[in-house]
Amino acid sequence: MYWRLAVACPEYLLHLGALLRDPVYLGQDVPRGNDHPILLIPGFLAGDWTLWTMAGWLNRLGYRAYFSGLDWNVDCPNQTGAMLQLRLDTIMQETEQPVTIIGHSLGGMLGRFLGTNFPNKIRHVIALGAPIDGSMRVNPLVPLAFRTLQTLRRNPQPRTSACGSRQCTCRFAQSMFATFPDHVGFTSIFTKQDEVVDWHACIDAERQNWEVSGGHLSLIVNRAVYRILASTLAADSQSNA
């Protein structure tokens, strides 16, 4: 898994180039949206800027893409979840519609957290390469980076060794892996070549799971992912018409 980290950026660029030439990105024979709101949540160590390509594509299809407001997703997920709750409320007030969430990696976990705690505000959660089964099977560098950042940022709230793990007692840790509401859609998109997350951790045996090829970072510009998003969002639009 470690050696894959070294090729993650070049692989991302290859996928981005392929996407920009693909008919799905150009909107050819792709179902159109109905102005439905979609909240995009970036992964750990990333920000809204990583999802600009996806947001532009969604807007061109006729959806209404919203950014999370995260410049860098590096804070305690429990605090970030509280901030995203406010963002969710703002979007609902503006659109008067339940929101679909597309989250990458930690963003997918945060999306599942929101769907579990605020099911009446969420239509569907789509997780890209997110460890949602509770096992927290990720590259060891991820928790190391998280603990280092929490120390460097000197967050005033008390910290324990369990922070960022399943054993933490915060609202995020205790509810993220809880049973997902039946009436809220959930889709997991994963890749067995993931260099950050063990793909087994991305599977929800009771919900919809899609496998694509490629790496973890490139999931946000993977043309196969965009095809799945287009069909999933169109199905949601039809079922809620």
N, C-alpha and C positions, 0 to 999 in steps of 0.2 A: 504493500500500500504506500510506503514512503516514497519509492521511486516515482510513483505516479504524480506526486506533488510537483516534481521538477518539470513535468511536461504539461501541467494543467493550463498554463497561460497560452503556449503555442496551440494546444488543442482547442482552447476557447476561440482563438482567432480563426482557426480552420472552420469551426462550426458556425461562427458569425458570418464568414464569407459565404458559406454554403446557404445559410438562411437568407441572406440578402438577395440571393439569386433565385430563390425558390418561389414557385407560384403561390404557396400558402402565405408567404410574407407579402407578396404583391397583391394579395386579395383576390386571386383568380379562383373561381369556383369555390369560394369559401362562404359559408352562411353568414348573413349580416346580423349585427346586433340590434338591440331595441332600446338603446340608451341606458341599459342596466348598469348600476354602479359596481365597480370592481376595485377592491383595495389590494395594492401590491405591497408585500412585506419582504425586505431583503434578508439575506442570511447573516450569520455571524461574521464580524469584521468587514461588513459591506454596508452600503447605504442605498438610498433611493436612486442614485446615479447609475447603479448597476442594472436597473430595470427600465431605463429610458427607452431602449429598443422595444421592449415588450409593451410599454405604455403607449408608445406611438402607434404600434400595430393594432392594439385594442381600440384605440380611438378612431383609427381609420376604418375599422370594421363596424363601427357604430355603437360601441360600448363607451362607458364613461370611466376612464381609469383614474384612480386616485393614488397618490403617493402616501407613504406612512408618516413622513415627517422625520425619518431617521437619516441623519447624515452618516452615522456609523452605528451599526447595531452591536454595541460592545457592553452595554450596561446589564445589570441584573435583569433577567427575563421577567421577573415579577414586577419590577418598576416599569419596564418597557410595556408589559401587558396592560398596566393601568393607564399609561399614556395612549396606547392604541384603543382602549375603551372610549376615551374622549374623542379620538379621531373617528371612531365608528359612529358615535352619537352625532357628530357634526355631519357626516355623510348622510346619515338617515334623515336628519332634519332638512337637509338640502334636497334630497331626492325622493323622500317619502317611500322608499323601497328597501327591502332587506338587501344585504350586501353579499356579493361573492368575494372570497378572499383567495388570492394566489400568493403563496409564500414559498420562498426558497430556503431549504435547510432549516436553520433556526426560525426563519420566517414562517415556515410551514408548521412548526411546533407552536409558534405564537398564534397562528391562524386556528389551529385545533383548540388551543386554550380559549380563544374568543368564542368559537363555536360551542364549546362545552358550557361556558358560563353565561353566554348571551344568545341562546338559540333562536330567540324571536327576532333577532336583528341580522341573522346570518342565513343566507340561502344555500350556499355551498362553500366548502373549503377544498382547495386544490393544493396539495403539498408536493413540492419538487425536491426529491432527495432529502426528505426529513425523517429523522429517527423517531417514529411515533409509537413504537411498541413498548416503550418503558425500559428497554434493556440498556439504553445509552451506549450502544456499540458504535463508537466513533474512533477516529484516529487519535492516539494518545496525545498528540500535539494540541488538539482542540481544548480539552480541559486544562492543560498546562497554560495555554494562552489566555484562557478565561480567568484562571486564578491570578496570573501575573497582572492582567489588566485591572482586576478588582483591587489589587494591592497598590498599583501605581496611581490609580484614580482616587484612592483614599476616600472612598464613599463613606459618608458619616454614619450610615446605618450599620448596626452590628453585623459581623460576618461570622460564619462558622465554617468548619471544614466541609460541611454538607452542602454549602451553597453551590448551586449549579448542578446538583446531582439529584437522583430520585429520592434520596433520604432527606432532602430539605423539607422543612415544614411550611414553606411559604405557599400562597394560594396557587401560584403557577405550577409548582412541582406536584402539589396534591390533586390538582384538577386536570392537568394537561393529559394525563394518561387514563382519566376516568372514562366510563362508558359514553360514547358519543351519542347525542340525541338522534333518534330515529328519523325525524322529519328534516334534518339538516343533511344535505349531501356531502359526501367526503370521497375524494379521489386522491390516490397516491401515485405519483410518477417517479420511477426509480431506474437506476442503471446498475448492472452488475460490475461495471468497471469503475464504480465510485471510489475515488481516492481519499475521501473524507469520512463517509458514513458506510458502515456495513449494510449492504442492500437488504439483508434479512430484517433489519430494524425498521425498514420503510414499509413493510407489509402490514396491512390491516385485513385479516382473514374474512372479516364480515362486510367489507366495502370494496370499492372498485380500485384495482391496481393495474398500472400499465408499465411495461418494461420498454425502455429505449436503450440505444447504445450510446457510448460516449462517457465523458467524465462528469464529476460533480459540478464543477464551476460552469461548464458549458451547458448545463441544463436550462439556463435562462436564455440561451440563444440556439437551442437545439431545434431544428426544423421538425423533427418527429414530435417533440413536445408541443410545438405550435399547432400541429395537426390535431393532436389530442385535445388541446385547449379549445380549438375552434369547434370541434364536434361536441365536446362536453358543454360548453357555454350555449351552443345552439339548442341542445336538448333541454337545457334548463329553461331557456326562453320559451320554447314550445310548451313545456309542461306547466309553465306559470302564466301562459297567455290568457 
